[in-house]
Amino acid sequence: MEKEKAIKEFKRYEEMRMEIYDLFEKKIPKKPDGTYDFEAAKPLEAKEMFDLFFKLDYQARKIRGIAINALGVKPE
């Protein structure tokens, strides 16, 4: 795979990861110390969370394949 295509896949992964954090920011307030206040959180929709996680996981598996091919190793 060309370097530019690999970089594009890594950037897409980061975008997907930020989508999950954006959802957290909308639904989970933070305590004064900056940590999430789960006790004051709004409910998370299971389907919405699963959809975001599934896309992120799929992208991570694509990147795993890129890394394995680039390193020339066989997956276990």
C-alpha positions as CSV (number, residue, x, y, z in Angstrom):
1,M,0.0,0.0,0.0
2,E,1.2,3.4,-0.8
3,K,2.3,5.7,2.0
4,E,-0.4,8.3,1.1
5,K,-3.2,5.7,1.3
6,A,-1.9,4.4,4.7
7,I,-1.8,8.0,6.1
8,K,-5.4,8.5,4.8
9,E,-6.5,5.4,6.7
10,F,-4.7,6.5,9.9
11,K,-6.4,9.9,9.7
12,R,-9.8,8.3,9.2
13,Y,-9.2,6.3,12.3
14,E,-8.5,9.4,14.3
15,E,-11.6,11.1,12.9
16,M,-13.7,8.1,14.0
17,R,-12.1,8.1,17.4
18,M,-12.9,11.8,17.8
19,E,-16.6,11.0,16.9
20,I,-16.8,8.8,20.0
21,Y,-15.2,11.5,22.2
22,D,-17.5,14.1,20.8
23,L,-20.5,11.9,21.8
24,F,-19.0,11.6,25.3
25,E,-18.6,15.4,25.5
26,K,-22.3,15.8,24.6
27,K,-23.6,13.2,27.0
28,I,-21.2,13.2,30.0
29,P,-20.5,16.3,32.0
30,K,-17.1,16.8,33.5
31,K,-16.2,17.3,37.2
32,P,-14.2,20.3,38.2
33,D,-11.0,18.2,38.0
34,G,-11.7,17.5,34.3
35,T,-12.7,13.8,34.7
36,Y,-16.0,12.5,33.4
37,D,-18.9,12.7,35.9
38,F,-20.7,9.4,35.0
39,E,-23.2,9.8,37.8
40,A,-24.6,13.0,36.1
41,A,-24.4,11.6,32.6
42,K,-27.3,11.4,30.1
43,P,-28.1,7.9,28.9
44,L,-26.1,6.7,25.9
45,E,-28.1,5.1,23.1
46,A,-26.8,1.5,22.7
47,K,-27.2,1.5,19.0
48,E,-25.5,4.8,18.5
49,M,-22.5,3.7,20.7
50,F,-22.3,0.3,18.9
51,D,-22.4,1.9,15.5
52,L,-19.5,4.3,16.4
53,F,-17.5,1.5,18.0
54,F,-18.0,-0.9,15.1
55,K,-16.8,1.6,12.6
56,L,-13.8,2.4,14.8
57,D,-13.0,-1.3,15.3
58,Y,-13.3,-2.0,11.5
59,Q,-10.9,0.8,10.8
60,A,-8.5,-0.4,13.4
61,R,-8.5,-3.9,11.8
62,K,-7.8,-2.2,8.4
63,I,-4.8,-0.4,10.0
64,R,-3.6,-3.7,11.6
65,G,-3.5,-5.2,8.1
66,I,-1.5,-2.3,6.8
67,A,1.0,-2.6,9.6
68,I,1.3,-6.4,9.2
69,N,1.9,-6.0,5.5
70,A,4.4,-3.1,5.9
71,L,6.4,-5.1,8.5
72,G,6.2,-8.3,6.5
73,V,5.1,-10.4,9.5
74,K,2.5,-13.1,9.6
75,P,-0.5,-12.6,11.9
76,E,-1.0,-15.1,14.7
